[in-house]
Amino acid sequence: MTSRTSRRRAAVAALALAATAGCAAEHPAPARLPHHQDSERPGTPSPAGGAATAAARPFTLVATGDVLPHSSTIERASTDASGDGYDFRPMLAGVKPVISRADLAICHMETVYGQDGGPFTGYPAFKSPPQVAAALRDAGYDSCSTASNHSLDDGADGIARTLRAFDKAGLKHTGSARTATESATPALMEAGGAKVAQLAYTYDTNGYPLPDGQPWAVHLIDEQKIVADARAARGAGADVVVVSLHWGTEWQTDPDEQQLRLGKALTAARTGGRPDIDLILGTHAHIPQAYEKVNGTWIVYGEGDQIAGEMFNNSGARDARGNMSSIARFTFAPPTGPGARWEVTKAEFIPQWVDADRGRVVALPEALRTSPDREDYRTAQSEIREAVLGRGAARDGLTMAER
């Protein structure tokens, strides 16, 4: 992990965005790079796209679903810390090998963090222990989306505590912000010689209004704004633009009308013939949803919950689907010529399951190798596979990986 992180720092520093002012505006203006940005140097892709540098190589990006610590999850973390605080690392140990092997890893933090000493709460207004951030970093994550319907469960203070914990852990973040400048700045990463920008948005904040004077505090879904932000990131030198969307209908396997319409519109957006967005990652439904290639770009409609306690659906019944999710893994290859994009040359998913009784997240193919008699594991893997492939993604090359 240390060497992988060290390789990125120089390139990420070169991509740091200088946001324009706009605290009073409804949306801050898209960030822009300083004039001396590396993207203007000979031999690197221009904002309109270009041939890869000699050092460019394929890279892998993994992404996972909602981190949603319920009260039982928090109690488990306390037990795992032997009563001395909260330790979420054992929960994620089963998927750490998959996450840490990737060149880039993206998570979704659905809840906000409480004060260091608590109190911490689960549903319906979440305040999670800040130790979650350190566990995510330990598992191998580089960046997290933080825009969700729970982003304002504890107002601006909750956002500030969450992002402060991310900064302390060394995790990048996007989707909520403490300042207009931070709001206008995507999460910026580097892998394989590519500069990667992540943007994030949510459909709503459960009716909580944006804090007074802080209209930029949480990024809300707005098609024109998303496209404008993606184009700004591309124009500022990003080779790959990833958009995280908290959207969809809870407990519904099929993507809803908003997901289908917005996904089609966003993947159709182009500048100079080149797509403005290279990957869409969805969360919120609490259950696995399909992957689909639309207009040549992969969409994950919903990954499901990565961390959650026992889940109860809209009818109040215990629903095991709330503990099912998928790990998305995409391999990006350098562009083959001027104006071309970094292409996804391999698309995979790994079924993932929250074993709520044990308080552990497991990668199901590996878990079944060591525990072949676990019928609940086998059933979960089958249901996840059916949901993920439900819109014909296998025809476009999506496969289930074993590890």
Sequence and secondary structure as in RCSB ss.txt:
>XXXX:A:sequence
MTSRTSRRRAAVAALALAATAGCAAEHPAPARLPHHQDSERPGTPSPAGGAATAAARPFTLVATGDVLPHSSTIE
RASTDASGDGYDFRPMLAGVKPVISRADLAICHMETVYGQDGGPFTGYPAFKSPPQVAAALRDAGYDSCSTASNH
SLDDGADGIARTLRAFDKAGLKHTGSARTATESATPALMEAGGAKVAQLAYTYDTNGYPLPDGQPWAVHLIDEQK
IVADARAARGAGADVVVVSLHWGTEWQTDPDEQQLRLGKALTAARTGGRPDIDLILGTHAHIPQAYEKVNGTWIV
YGEGDQIAGEMFNNSGARDARGNMSSIARFTFAPPTGPGARWEVTKAEFIPQWVDADRGRVVALPEALRTSPDRE
DYRTAQSEIREAVLGRGAARDGLTMAER
>XXXX:A:secstr
 HHHHHHHHHHHHHT  B    TTSSS    B  TT GGGSTTS  TT     TT   EEEEEEEEE   HHHHH
HHHHHTTTSS   HHHHTTTHHHHHHSSEEEEEE S B  TT   B SSS BB THHHHHHHHHT  EEE  STT
TTTTHHHHHHHHHHHHHHHT EEESB SSHHHHTS EEEEETTEEEEEEEEES  TT    TT TTSB B  HHH
HHHHHHHHHHTT SEEEEEEE S TT SS  HHHHHHHHHHHH EETTEES SEEEEE SSS   EEEETTEEEE
   BEEE SS B TTS B GGGGEEEEEEEEEE  SSTT   EEEEEEEEEEEEETTTTEEEEHHHHHHH TT H
HHHHHHHHHHHHHTTTSGGGGT EE   
